[in-house]
Amino acid sequence: MSQAPGSAPVGVVVAVDPDRYAQTVDAMRRVGLAVTGEQPVLGSLSGTIAEDLIPLLTAVEGVESVDRERIVRLPPPGSTPR
């Protein structure tokens, strides 16, 4: 599925039913998820998807939760806080 114009990709972390992991991942790819990391034993994966497609991703059977990736940047050791 191609990305809609103007819809920026966002990073997501998805929890899925571990007993249906492979089928759920295939269905999420068809919705538009580009998988960047898989943890089948834990029943989770990470990827990117157009922001406006997140509702479709959450509706996939076997998806338990979808969370946006959060990036935390720490200052280098020894630097002074601003």
All heavy atoms as a GROMACS GRO file, in nm:
protein
  594
    1MET      N    1   0.086  -0.117   0.000
    1MET     CA    2   0.000   0.000   0.000
    1MET      C    3   0.090   0.123   0.000
    1MET      O    4   0.182   0.133   0.078
    1MET     CB    5  -0.089  -0.005   0.124
    1MET     CG    6  -0.182   0.112   0.136
    1MET     SD    7  -0.297   0.089   0.274
    1MET     CE    8  -0.440   0.042   0.184
    2SER      N    9   0.064   0.218  -0.088
    2SER     CA   10   0.148   0.336  -0.094
    2SER      C   11   0.104   0.439   0.009
    2SER      O   12  -0.010   0.441   0.052
    2SER     CB   13   0.144   0.396  -0.234
    2SER     OG   14   0.013   0.440  -0.263
    3GLN      N   15   0.199   0.522   0.043
    3GLN     CA   16   0.175   0.624   0.145
    3GLN      C   17   0.101   0.741   0.084
    3GLN      O   18   0.131   0.784  -0.027
    3GLN     CB   19   0.310   0.668   0.199
    3GLN     CG   20   0.300   0.757   0.318
    3GLN     CD   21   0.437   0.778   0.376
    3GLN    OE1   22   0.503   0.683   0.412
    3GLN    NE2   23   0.480   0.900   0.383
    4ALA      N   24   0.002   0.792   0.154
    4ALA     CA   25  -0.075   0.906   0.106
    4ALA      C   26   0.011   1.032   0.107
    4ALA      O   27   0.093   1.049   0.196
    4ALA     CB   28  -0.198   0.926   0.194
    5PRO      N   29  -0.006   1.119   0.006
    5PRO     CA   30   0.072   1.243   0.004
    5PRO      C   31   0.045   1.326   0.129
    5PRO      O   32  -0.069   1.339   0.173
    5PRO     CB   33   0.021   1.316  -0.121
    5PRO     CG   34  -0.051   1.215  -0.202
    5PRO     CD   35  -0.097   1.108  -0.107
    6GLY      N   36   0.151   1.378   0.190
    6GLY     CA   37   0.136   1.463   0.307
    6GLY      C   38   0.120   1.387   0.437
    6GLY      O   39   0.107   1.447   0.541
    7SER      N   40   0.119   1.257   0.433
    7SER     CA   41   0.104   1.177   0.554
    7SER      C   42   0.242   1.125   0.594
    7SER      O   43   0.293   1.032   0.534
    7SER     CB   44   0.008   1.061   0.529
    7SER     OG   45  -0.008   0.986   0.646
    8ALA      N   46   0.301   1.188   0.694
    8ALA     CA   47   0.436   1.153   0.734
    8ALA      C   48   0.439   1.019   0.806
    8ALA      O   49   0.350   0.988   0.883
    8ALA     CB   50   0.492   1.262   0.826
    9PRO      N   51   0.542   0.938   0.778
    9PRO     CA   52   0.554   0.812   0.850
    9PRO      C   53   0.595   0.837   0.995
    9PRO      O   54   0.670   0.929   1.025
    9PRO     CB   55   0.664   0.736   0.774
    9PRO     CG   56   0.741   0.840   0.703
    9PRO     CD   57   0.649   0.956   0.680
   10VAL      N   58   0.540   0.755   1.083
   10VAL     CA   59   0.574   0.764   1.225
   10VAL      C   60   0.618   0.626   1.272
   10VAL      O   61   0.575   0.524   1.219
   10VAL     CB   62   0.455   0.815   1.310
   10VAL    CG1   63   0.420   0.958   1.275
   10VAL    CG2   64   0.332   0.726   1.292
   11GLY      N   65   0.704   0.625   1.373
   11GLY     CA   66   0.747   0.499   1.431
   11GLY      C   67   0.643   0.448   1.530
   11GLY      O   68   0.584   0.526   1.605
   12VAL      N   69   0.620   0.317   1.526
   12VAL     CA   70   0.525   0.255   1.618
   12VAL      C   71   0.584   0.127   1.676
   12VAL      O   72   0.670   0.064   1.617
   12VAL     CB   73   0.391   0.222   1.548
   12VAL    CG1   74   0.315   0.348   1.511
   12VAL    CG2   75   0.410   0.133   1.428
   13VAL      N   76   0.535   0.093   1.794
   13VAL     CA   77   0.564  -0.034   1.858
   13VAL      C   78   0.430  -0.104   1.875
   13VAL      O   79   0.336  -0.046   1.930
   13VAL     CB   80   0.634  -0.014   1.995
   13VAL    CG1   81   0.658  -0.148   2.062
   13VAL    CG2   82   0.765   0.062   1.977
   14VAL      N   83   0.421  -0.227   1.826
   14VAL     CA   84   0.294  -0.298   1.823
   14VAL      C   85   0.304  -0.427   1.905
   14VAL      O   86   0.399  -0.502   1.891
   14VAL     CB   87   0.254  -0.333   1.677
   14VAL    CG1   88   0.117  -0.398   1.672
   14VAL    CG2   89   0.259  -0.210   1.588
   15ALA      N   90   0.205  -0.448   1.990
   15ALA     CA   91   0.193  -0.574   2.064
   15ALA      C   92   0.087  -0.658   1.994
   15ALA      O   93  -0.020  -0.608   1.961
   15ALA     CB   94   0.152  -0.548   2.209
   16VAL      N   95   0.122  -0.785   1.967
   16VAL     CA   96   0.029  -0.873   1.897
   16VAL      C   97   0.012  -1.004   1.975
   16VAL      O   98   0.094  -1.038   2.060
   16VAL     CB   99   0.077  -0.905   1.753
   16VAL    CG1  100   0.093  -0.779   1.673
   16VAL    CG2  101   0.206  -0.983   1.754
   17ASP      N  102  -0.093  -1.077   1.943
   17ASP     CA  103  -0.117  -1.207   2.002
   17ASP      C  104  -0.005  -1.300   1.957
   17ASP      O  105   0.008  -1.328   1.837
   17ASP     CB  106  -0.253  -1.259   1.954
   17ASP     CG  107  -0.288  -1.396   2.005
   17ASP    OD1  108  -0.203  -1.461   2.070
   17ASP    OD2  109  -0.401  -1.440   1.981
   18PRO      N  110   0.080  -1.348   2.050
   18PRO     CA  111   0.194  -1.432   2.011
   18PRO      C  112   0.152  -1.561   1.940
   18PRO      O  113   0.228  -1.613   1.858
   18PRO     CB  114   0.265  -1.464   2.142
   18PRO     CG  115   0.210  -1.370   2.243
   18PRO     CD  116   0.077  -1.323   2.193
   19ASP      N  117   0.033  -1.611   1.967
   19ASP     CA  118  -0.013  -1.734   1.902
   19ASP      C  119  -0.050  -1.712   1.756
   19ASP      O  120  -0.063  -1.808   1.680
   19ASP     CB  121  -0.132  -1.792   1.977
   19ASP     CG  122  -0.096  -1.839   2.118
   19ASP    OD1  123   0.021  -1.879   2.139
   19ASP    OD2  124  -0.184  -1.833   2.206
   20ARG      N  125  -0.069  -1.586   1.717
   20ARG     CA  126  -0.107  -1.553   1.578
   20ARG      C  127  -0.008  -1.454   1.519
   20ARG      O  128  -0.043  -1.374   1.432
   20ARG     CB  129  -0.248  -1.495   1.580
   20ARG     CG  130  -0.348  -1.592   1.639
   20ARG     CD  131  -0.482  -1.532   1.665
   20ARG     NE  132  -0.532  -1.469   1.544
   20ARG     CZ  133  -0.624  -1.376   1.544
   20ARG    NH1  134  -0.676  -1.334   1.656
   20ARG    NH2  135  -0.666  -1.324   1.432
   21TYR      N  136   0.114  -1.458   1.565
   21TYR     CA  137   0.214  -1.358   1.529
   21TYR      C  138   0.233  -1.346   1.377
   21TYR      O  139   0.220  -1.237   1.321
   21TYR     CB  140   0.347  -1.390   1.597
   21TYR     CG  141   0.450  -1.282   1.583
   21TYR    CD1  142   0.453  -1.175   1.671
   21TYR    CD2  143   0.543  -1.284   1.480
   21TYR    CE1  144   0.546  -1.074   1.658
   21TYR    CE2  145   0.637  -1.184   1.467
   21TYR     CZ  146   0.638  -1.078   1.555
   21TYR     OH  147   0.731  -0.979   1.542
   22ALA      N  148   0.264  -1.455   1.309
   22ALA     CA  149   0.295  -1.450   1.166
   22ALA      C  150   0.179  -1.396   1.084
   22ALA      O  151   0.198  -1.309   0.998
   22ALA     CB  152   0.338  -1.587   1.115
   23GLN      N  153   0.058  -1.445   1.112
   23GLN     CA  154  -0.059  -1.398   1.037
   23GLN      C  155  -0.085  -1.250   1.061
   23GLN      O  156  -0.121  -1.176   0.970
   23GLN     CB  157  -0.186  -1.476   1.075
   23GLN     CG  158  -0.176  -1.626   1.064
   23GLN     CD  159  -0.134  -1.689   1.197
   23GLN    OE1  160  -0.030  -1.659   1.253
   23GLN    NE2  161  -0.215  -1.781   1.248
   24THR      N  162  -0.068  -1.207   1.186
   24THR     CA  163  -0.094  -1.068   1.222
   24THR      C  164   0.008  -0.976   1.155
   24THR      O  165  -0.027  -0.870   1.101
   24THR     CB  166  -0.094  -1.049   1.374
   24THR    OG1  167  -0.188  -1.139   1.432
   24THR    CG2  168  -0.130  -0.908   1.413
   25VAL      N  169   0.135  -1.016   1.155
   25VAL     CA  170   0.239  -0.935   1.091
   25VAL      C  171   0.212  -0.923   0.941
   25VAL      O  172   0.223  -0.814   0.883
   25VAL     CB  173   0.380  -0.992   1.118
   25VAL    CG1  174   0.486  -0.920   1.036
   25VAL    CG2  175   0.413  -0.982   1.266
   26ASP      N  176   0.173  -1.033   0.877
   26ASP     CA  177   0.140  -1.027   0.734
   26ASP      C  178   0.025  -0.929   0.708
   26ASP      O  179   0.031  -0.849   0.614
   26ASP     CB  180   0.101  -1.165   0.682
   26ASP     CG  181   0.220  -1.259   0.670
   26ASP    OD1  182   0.336  -1.211   0.670
   26ASP    OD2  183   0.196  -1.381   0.662
   27ALA      N  184  -0.078  -0.934   0.791
   27ALA     CA  185  -0.193  -0.844   0.774
   27ALA      C  186  -0.152  -0.698   0.796
   27ALA      O  187  -0.198  -0.609   0.725
   27ALA     CB  188  -0.305  -0.883   0.870
   28MET      N  189  -0.064  -0.673   0.894
   28MET     CA  190  -0.019  -0.535   0.919
   28MET      C  191   0.064  -0.483   0.803
   28MET      O  192   0.055  -0.365   0.768
   28MET     CB  193   0.060  -0.528   1.050
   28MET     CG  194  -0.027  -0.546   1.172
   28MET     SD  195   0.060  -0.516   1.328
   28MET     CE  196   0.181  -0.646   1.326
   29ARG      N  197   0.143  -0.568   0.742
   29ARG     CA  198   0.220  -0.526   0.623
   29ARG      C  199   0.127  -0.488   0.509
   29ARG      O  200   0.153  -0.391   0.437
   29ARG     CB  201   0.316  -0.637   0.580
   29ARG     CG  202   0.438  -0.648   0.669
   29ARG     CD  203   0.538  -0.749   0.613
   29ARG     NE  204   0.665  -0.736   0.682
   29ARG     CZ  205   0.727  -0.836   0.744
   29ARG    NH1  206   0.674  -0.958   0.744
   29ARG    NH2  207   0.841  -0.815   0.804
   30ARG      N  208   0.019  -0.563   0.492
   30ARG     CA  209  -0.078  -0.530   0.386
   30ARG      C  210  -0.145  -0.395   0.411
   30ARG      O  211  -0.182  -0.326   0.317
   30ARG     CB  212  -0.182  -0.641   0.373
   30ARG     CG  213  -0.128  -0.767   0.308
   30ARG     CD  214  -0.238  -0.864   0.269
   30ARG     NE  215  -0.316  -0.911   0.382
   30ARG     CZ  216  -0.284  -1.016   0.458
   30ARG    NH1  217  -0.174  -1.084   0.436
   30ARG    NH2  218  -0.364  -1.052   0.558
   31VAL      N  219  -0.160  -0.357   0.537
   31VAL     CA  220  -0.220  -0.228   0.572
   31VAL      C  221  -0.123  -0.113   0.544
   31VAL      O  222  -0.164   0.000   0.522
   31VAL     CB  223  -0.265  -0.229   0.720
   31VAL    CG1  224  -0.299  -0.091   0.769
   31VAL    CG2  225  -0.384  -0.320   0.738
   32GLY      N  226   0.008  -0.142   0.544
   32GLY     CA  227   0.106  -0.038   0.515
   32GLY      C  228   0.220  -0.028   0.613
   32GLY      O  229   0.302   0.063   0.603
   33LEU      N  230   0.230  -0.120   0.709
   33LEU     CA  231   0.338  -0.115   0.807
   33LEU      C  232   0.468  -0.163   0.744
   33LEU      O  233   0.472  -0.270   0.683
   33LEU     CB  234   0.305  -0.202   0.928
   33LEU     CG  235   0.411  -0.205   1.039
   33LEU    CD1  236   0.415  -0.070   1.112
   33LEU    CD2  237   0.383  -0.317   1.138
   34ALA      N  238   0.574  -0.084   0.758
   34ALA     CA  239   0.710  -0.126   0.719
   34ALA      C  240   0.778  -0.173   0.847
   34ALA      O  241   0.810  -0.092   0.934
   34ALA     CB  242   0.786  -0.010   0.656
   35VAL      N  243   0.796  -0.302   0.861
   35VAL     CA  244   0.852  -0.361   0.983
   35VAL      C  245   1.001  -0.333   0.989
   35VAL      O  246   1.074  -0.357   0.894
   35VAL     CB  247   0.824  -0.513   0.988
   35VAL    CG1  248   0.889  -0.576   1.109
   35VAL    CG2  249   0.675  -0.540   0.986
   36THR      N  250   1.048  -0.283   1.104
   36THR     CA  251   1.190  -0.254   1.124
   36THR      C  252   1.254  -0.346   1.227
   36THR      O  253   1.376  -0.356   1.233
   36THR     CB  254   1.212  -0.108   1.165
   36THR    OG1  255   1.137  -0.082   1.284
   36THR    CG2  256   1.168  -0.012   1.055
   37GLY      N  257   1.173  -0.411   1.308
   37GLY     CA  258   1.226  -0.503   1.409
   37GLY      C  259   1.117  -0.596   1.459
   37GLY      O  260   1.003  -0.554   1.474
   38GLU      N  261   1.153  -0.723   1.478
   38GLU     CA  262   1.053  -0.820   1.525
   38GLU      C  263   1.103  -0.893   1.649
   38GLU      O  264   1.221  -0.926   1.659
   38GLU     CB  265   1.026  -0.925   1.417
   38GLU     CG  266   0.963  -0.869   1.292
   38GLU     CD  267   0.924  -0.977   1.194
   38GLU    OE1  268   0.856  -1.074   1.234
   38GLU    OE2  269   0.963  -0.966   1.076
   39GLN      N  270   1.012  -0.916   1.742
   39GLN     CA  271   1.038  -0.992   1.864
   39GLN      C  272   0.923  -1.091   1.880
   39GLN      O  273   0.835  -1.073   1.965
   39GLN     CB  274   1.049  -0.901   1.988
   39GLN     CG  275   1.155  -0.794   1.980
   39GLN     CD  276   1.112  -0.672   1.901
   39GLN    OE1  277   0.996  -0.633   1.899
   39GLN    NE2  278   1.205  -0.611   1.832
   40PRO      N  279   0.920  -1.198   1.798
   40PRO     CA  280   0.806  -1.290   1.800
   40PRO      C  281   0.783  -1.359   1.934
   40PRO      O  282   0.668  -1.382   1.973
   40PRO     CB  283   0.836  -1.391   1.690
   40PRO     CG  284   0.976  -1.368   1.649
   40PRO     CD  285   1.018  -1.235   1.699
   41VAL      N  286   0.890  -1.390   2.007
   41VAL     CA  287   0.873  -1.456   2.136
   41VAL      C  288   0.800  -1.365   2.234
   41VAL      O  289   0.720  -1.410   2.316
   41VAL     CB  290   1.011  -1.499   2.193
   41VAL    CG1  291   0.998  -1.552   2.334
   41VAL    CG2  292   1.075  -1.602   2.102
   42LEU      N  293   0.824  -1.235   2.223
   42LEU     CA  294   0.758  -1.138   2.311
   42LEU      C  295   0.623  -1.092   2.256
   42LEU      O  296   0.547  -1.026   2.325
   42LEU     CB  297   0.847  -1.015   2.329
   42LEU     CG  298   0.984  -1.040   2.391
   42LEU    CD1  299   1.067  -0.912   2.391
   42LEU    CD2  300   0.970  -1.096   2.531
   43GLY      N  301   0.596  -1.124   2.130
   43GLY     CA  302   0.471  -1.080   2.069
   43GLY      C  303   0.470  -0.932   2.039
   43GLY      O  304   0.367  -0.867   2.052
   44SER      N  305   0.584  -0.878   1.996
   44SER     CA  306   0.589  -0.736   1.963
   44SER      C  307   0.678  -0.713   1.842
   44SER      O  308   0.757  -0.798   1.802
   44SER     CB  309   0.639  -0.654   2.082
   44SER     OG  310   0.773  -0.685   2.109
   45LEU      N  311   0.661  -0.595   1.784
   45LEU     CA  312   0.745  -0.555   1.672
   45LEU      C  313   0.744  -0.404   1.663
   45LEU      O  314   0.662  -0.336   1.725
   45LEU     CB  315   0.697  -0.618   1.542
   45LEU     CG  316   0.555  -0.588   1.497
   45LEU    CD1  317   0.555  -0.475   1.397
   45LEU    CD2  318   0.494  -0.711   1.439
   46SER      N  319   0.839  -0.352   1.587
   46SER     CA  320   0.845  -0.208   1.563
   46SER      C  321   0.842  -0.185   1.413
   46SER      O  322   0.875  -0.274   1.335
   46SER     CB  323   0.971  -0.147   1.626
   46SER     OG  324   1.087  -0.209   1.574
   47GLY      N  325   0.801  -0.066   1.375
   47GLY     CA  326   0.796  -0.033   1.234
   47GLY      C  327   0.756   0.111   1.212
   47GLY      O  328   0.744   0.189   1.307
   48THR      N  329   0.736   0.144   1.086
   48THR     CA  330   0.688   0.278   1.051
   48THR      C  331   0.565   0.263   0.963
   48THR      O  332   0.550   0.166   0.888
   48THR     CB  333   0.796   0.360   0.976
   48THR    OG1  334   0.833   0.291   0.857
   48THR    CG2  335   0.918   0.384   1.063
   49ILE      N  336   0.476   0.362   0.976
   49ILE     CA  337   0.352   0.362   0.898
   49ILE      C  338   0.307   0.507   0.884
   49ILE      O  339   0.334   0.591   0.970
   49ILE     CB  340   0.244   0.276   0.967
   49ILE    CG1  341   0.124   0.256   0.874
   49ILE    CG2  342   0.203   0.334   1.101
   49ILE    CD1  343   0.029   0.146   0.919
   50ALA      N  344   0.239   0.536   0.774
   50ALA     CA  345   0.182   0.669   0.756
   50ALA      C  346   0.086   0.697   0.871
   50ALA      O  347   0.008   0.611   0.910
   50ALA     CB  348   0.109   0.678   0.622
   51GLU      N  349   0.096   0.816   0.926
   51GLU     CA  350   0.018   0.850   1.045
   51GLU      C  351  -0.132   0.827   1.026
   51GLU      O  352  -0.200   0.777   1.116
   51GLU     CB  353   0.045   0.994   1.086
   51GLU     CG  354  -0.019   1.031   1.216
   51GLU     CD  355   0.031   1.163   1.270
   51GLU    OE1  356   0.099   1.237   1.198
   51GLU    OE2  357   0.001   1.191   1.387
   52ASP      N  358  -0.182   0.859   0.908
   52ASP     CA  359  -0.326   0.844   0.887
   52ASP      C  360  -0.370   0.698   0.873
   52ASP      O  361  -0.489   0.668   0.872
   52ASP     CB  362  -0.373   0.927   0.768
   52ASP     CG  363  -0.308   0.886   0.636
   52ASP    OD1  364  -0.201   0.823   0.640
   52ASP    OD2  365  -0.364   0.918   0.531
   53LEU      N  366  -0.275   0.604   0.866
   53LEU     CA  367  -0.309   0.462   0.857
   53LEU      C  368  -0.309   0.391   0.993
   53LEU      O  369  -0.344   0.273   1.001
   53LEU     CB  370  -0.213   0.390   0.762
   53LEU     CG  371  -0.219   0.434   0.616
   53LEU    CD1  372  -0.116   0.357   0.534
   53LEU    CD2  373  -0.358   0.416   0.558
   54ILE      N  374  -0.273   0.462   1.099
   54ILE     CA  375  -0.269   0.401   1.233
   54ILE      C  376  -0.404   0.342   1.272
   54ILE      O  377  -0.409   0.231   1.326
   54ILE     CB  378  -0.214   0.499   1.338
   54ILE    CG1  379  -0.064   0.522   1.313
   54ILE    CG2  380  -0.236   0.446   1.480
   54ILE    CD1  381   0.001   0.624   1.404
   55PRO      N  382  -0.517   0.408   1.245
   55PRO     CA  383  -0.646   0.345   1.280
   55PRO      C  384  -0.667   0.210   1.210
   55PRO      O  385  -0.723   0.118   1.269
   55PRO     CB  386  -0.750   0.448   1.236
   55PRO     CG  387  -0.678   0.578   1.242
   55PRO     CD  388  -0.537   0.546   1.200
   56LEU      N  389  -0.622   0.197   1.085
   56LEU     CA  390  -0.633   0.069   1.016
   56LEU      C  391  -0.545  -0.036   1.081
   56LEU      O  392  -0.582  -0.152   1.091
   56LEU     CB  393  -0.593   0.084   0.868
   56LEU     CG  394  -0.683   0.171   0.782
   56LEU    CD1  395  -0.625   0.184   0.642
   56LEU    CD2  396  -0.823   0.116   0.777
   57LEU      N  397  -0.428   0.007   1.128
   57LEU     CA  398  -0.334  -0.085   1.195
   57LEU      C  399  -0.394  -0.137   1.324
   57LEU      O  400  -0.387  -0.256   1.353
   57LEU     CB  401  -0.203  -0.012   1.222
   57LEU     CG  402  -0.087  -0.095   1.275
   57LEU    CD1  403  -0.046  -0.200   1.174
   57LEU    CD2  404   0.030  -0.004   1.308
   58THR      N  405  -0.456  -0.051   1.401
   58THR     CA  406  -0.515  -0.094   1.528
   58THR      C  407  -0.635  -0.187   1.508
   58THR      O  408  -0.668  -0.264   1.597
   58THR     CB  409  -0.559   0.027   1.614
   58THR    OG1  410  -0.657   0.101   1.545
   58THR    CG2  411  -0.441   0.116   1.649
   59ALA      N  412  -0.697  -0.181   1.390
   59ALA     CA  413  -0.813  -0.265   1.361
   59ALA      C  414  -0.776  -0.405   1.312
   59ALA      O  415  -0.864  -0.490   1.301
   59ALA     CB  416  -0.902  -0.196   1.258
   60VAL      N  417  -0.649  -0.430   1.285
   60VAL     CA  418  -0.607  -0.562   1.236
   60VAL      C  419  -0.631  -0.666   1.346
   60VAL      O  420  -0.594  -0.645   1.462
   60VAL     CB  421  -0.458  -0.561   1.195
   60VAL    CG1  422  -0.407  -0.701   1.168
   60VAL    CG2  423  -0.438  -0.472   1.073
   61GLU      N  424  -0.693  -0.776   1.308
   61GLU     CA  425  -0.721  -0.883   1.404
   61GLU      C  426  -0.589  -0.940   1.456
   61GLU      O  427  -0.498  -0.970   1.378
   61GLU     CB  428  -0.803  -0.993   1.337
   61GLU     CG  429  -0.862  -1.089   1.434
   61GLU     CD  430  -0.964  -1.182   1.370
   61GLU    OE1  431  -1.026  -1.142   1.270
   61GLU    OE2  432  -0.978  -1.293   1.421
   62GLY      N  433  -0.578  -0.951   1.588
   62GLY     CA  434  -0.456  -1.000   1.651
   62GLY      C  435  -0.369  -0.890   1.710
   62GLY      O  436  -0.279  -0.916   1.788
   63VAL      N  437  -0.395  -0.763   1.671
   63VAL     CA  438  -0.321  -0.650   1.728
   63VAL      C  439  -0.380  -0.618   1.865
   63VAL      O  440  -0.500  -0.598   1.879
   63VAL     CB  441  -0.329  -0.526   1.636
   63VAL    CG1  442  -0.272  -0.402   1.706
   63VAL    CG2  443  -0.256  -0.552   1.506
   64GLU      N  444  -0.293  -0.617   1.966
   64GLU     CA  445  -0.339  -0.588   2.102
   64GLU      C  446  -0.320  -0.441   2.139
   64GLU      O  447  -0.399  -0.386   2.214
   64GLU     CB  448  -0.267  -0.680   2.200
   64GLU     CG  449  -0.303  -0.826   2.177
   64GLU     CD  450  -0.229  -0.922   2.267
   64GLU    OE1  451  -0.134  -0.881   2.337
   64GLU    OE2  452  -0.266  -1.041   2.265
   65SER      N  453  -0.214  -0.378   2.089
   65SER     CA  454  -0.194  -0.235   2.114
   65SER      C  455  -0.096  -0.178   2.013
   65SER      O  456  -0.012  -0.249   1.959
   65SER     CB  457  -0.143  -0.209   2.256
   65SER     OG  458  -0.012  -0.257   2.271
   66VAL      N  459  -0.111  -0.048   1.988
   66VAL     CA  460  -0.020   0.027   1.901
   66VAL      C  461   0.021   0.152   1.976
   66VAL      O  462  -0.063   0.230   2.018
   66VAL     CB  463  -0.088   0.067   1.767
   66VAL    CG1  464   0.006   0.150   1.682
   66VAL    CG2  465  -0.137  -0.056   1.692
   67ASP      N  466   0.151   0.167   1.997
   67ASP     CA  467   0.205   0.286   2.064
   67ASP      C  468   0.305   0.354   1.973
   67ASP      O  469   0.383   0.288   1.904
   67ASP     CB  470   0.276   0.246   2.194
   67ASP     CG  471   0.181   0.186   2.296
   67ASP    OD1  472   0.083   0.253   2.331
   67ASP    OD2  473   0.206   0.072   2.338
   68ARG      N  474   0.302   0.485   1.975
   68ARG     CA  475   0.402   0.560   1.898
   68ARG      C  476   0.538   0.546   1.966
   68ARG      O  477   0.548   0.546   2.088
   68ARG     CB  478   0.367   0.708   1.893
   68ARG     CG  479   0.250   0.736   1.805
   68ARG     CD  480   0.221   0.886   1.812
   68ARG     NE  481   0.102   0.913   1.736
   68ARG     CZ  482   0.102   0.980   1.622
   68ARG    NH1  483   0.214   1.028   1.575
   68ARG    NH2  484  -0.009   1.000   1.558
   69GLU      N  485   0.641   0.535   1.883
   69GLU     CA  486   0.778   0.533   1.936
   69GLU      C  487   0.807   0.668   1.999
   69GLU      O  488   0.763   0.772   1.950
   69GLU     CB  489   0.880   0.511   1.824
   69GLU     CG  490   0.905   0.370   1.792
   69GLU     CD  491   1.016   0.353   1.689
   69GLU    OE1  492   1.060   0.452   1.629
   69GLU    OE2  493   1.057   0.241   1.671
   70ARG      N  494   0.880   0.664   2.106
   70ARG     CA  495   0.921   0.789   2.171
   70ARG      C  496   1.072   0.791   2.177
   70ARG      O  497   1.135   0.695   2.219
   70ARG     CB  498   0.864   0.797   2.311
   70ARG     CG  499   0.713   0.801   2.301
   70ARG     CD  500   0.647   0.811   2.430
   70ARG     NE  501   0.505   0.795   2.401
   70ARG     CZ  502   0.412   0.822   2.484
   70ARG    NH1  503   0.441   0.864   2.602
   70ARG    NH2  504   0.287   0.805   2.450
   71ILE      N  505   1.127   0.900   2.132
   71ILE     CA  506   1.272   0.915   2.131
   71ILE      C  507   1.312   1.008   2.245
   71ILE      O  508   1.260   1.119   2.256
   71ILE     CB  509   1.321   0.971   1.996
   71ILE    CG1  510   1.284   0.872   1.885
   71ILE    CG2  511   1.470   0.997   1.999
   71ILE    CD1  512   1.309   0.922   1.746
   72VAL      N  513   1.401   0.960   2.327
   72VAL     CA  514   1.452   1.039   2.439
   72VAL      C  515   1.599   1.067   2.413
   72VAL      O  516   1.677   0.976   2.388
   72VAL     CB  517   1.435   0.963   2.573
   72VAL    CG1  518   1.496   1.041   2.687
   72VAL    CG2  519   1.289   0.932   2.598
   73ARG      N  520   1.635   1.193   2.415
   73ARG     CA  521   1.775   1.230   2.394
   73ARG      C  522   1.832   1.280   2.526
   73ARG      O  523   1.778   1.372   2.587
   73ARG     CB  524   1.784   1.338   2.288
   73ARG     CG  525   1.751   1.287   2.149
   73ARG     CD  526   1.775   1.393   2.045
   73ARG     NE  527   1.758   1.367   1.906
   73ARG     CZ  528   1.678   1.287   1.842
   73ARG    NH1  529   1.600   1.211   1.906
   73ARG    NH2  530   1.672   1.278   1.712
   74LEU      N  531   1.940   1.219   2.567
   74LEU     CA  532   2.008   1.259   2.690
   74LEU      C  533   2.132   1.339   2.656
   74LEU      O  534   2.198   1.312   2.556
   74LEU     CB  535   2.046   1.134   2.770
   74LEU     CG  536   1.930   1.046   2.816
   74LEU    CD1  537   1.984   0.921   2.884
   74LEU    CD2  538   1.838   1.121   2.908
   75PRO      N  539   2.166   1.435   2.741
   75PRO     CA  540   2.289   1.511   2.715
   75PRO      C  541   2.410   1.420   2.738
   75PRO      O  542   2.403   1.322   2.812
   75PRO     CB  543   2.284   1.623   2.818
   75PRO     CG  544   2.193   1.573   2.925
   75PRO     CD  545   2.097   1.480   2.861
   76PRO      N  546   2.523   1.454   2.676
   76PRO     CA  547   2.643   1.374   2.698
   76PRO      C  548   2.685   1.377   2.844
   76PRO      O  549   2.659   1.476   2.915
   76PRO     CB  550   2.750   1.444   2.611
   76PRO     CG  551   2.676   1.535   2.520
   76PRO     CD  552   2.543   1.564   2.584
   77PRO      N  553   2.748   1.270   2.891
   77PRO     CA  554   2.793   1.268   3.031
   77PRO      C  555   2.885   1.388   3.058
   77PRO      O  556   2.968   1.424   2.978
   77PRO     CB  557   2.872   1.137   3.042
   77PRO     CG  558   2.824   1.054   2.928
   77PRO     CD  559   2.782   1.148   2.821
   78GLY      N  560   2.864   1.449   3.173
   78GLY     CA  561   2.948   1.560   3.214
   78GLY      C  562   2.904   1.695   3.161
   78GLY      O  563   2.962   1.798   3.196
   79SER      N  564   2.803   1.700   3.076
   79SER     CA  565   2.757   1.830   3.026
   79SER      C  566   2.669   1.895   3.132
   79SER      O  567   2.611   1.830   3.215
   79SER     CB  568   2.681   1.814   2.895
   79SER     OG  569   2.562   1.743   2.915
   80THR      N  570   2.661   2.025   3.125
   80THR     CA  571   2.580   2.098   3.223
   80THR      C  572   2.440   2.118   3.167
   80THR      O  573   2.420   2.144   3.050
   80THR     CB  574   2.642   2.235   3.255
   80THR    OG1  575   2.655   2.306   3.133
   80THR    CG2  576   2.777   2.220   3.320
   81PRO      N  577   2.340   2.104   3.253
   81PRO     CA  578   2.202   2.124   3.207
   81PRO      C  579   2.178   2.270   3.171
   81PRO      O  580   2.240   2.360   3.227
   81PRO     CB  581   2.116   2.082   3.326
   81PRO     CG  582   2.207   2.077   3.442
   81PRO     CD  583   2.348   2.068   3.392
   82ARG      N  584   2.090   2.293   3.079
   82ARG     CA  585   2.058   2.430   3.037
   82ARG      C  586   1.950   2.488   3.123
   82ARG      O  587   1.863   2.434   3.171
   82ARG     CB  588   2.010   2.431   2.892
   82ARG     CG  589   2.119   2.394   2.800
   82ARG     CD  590   2.066   2.398   2.660
   82ARG     NE  591   2.169   2.342   2.574
   82ARG     CZ  592   2.173   2.358   2.447
   82ARG    NH1  593   2.084   2.429   2.386
   82ARG    NH2  594   2.267   2.306   2.375
   0.00000   0.00000   0.00000
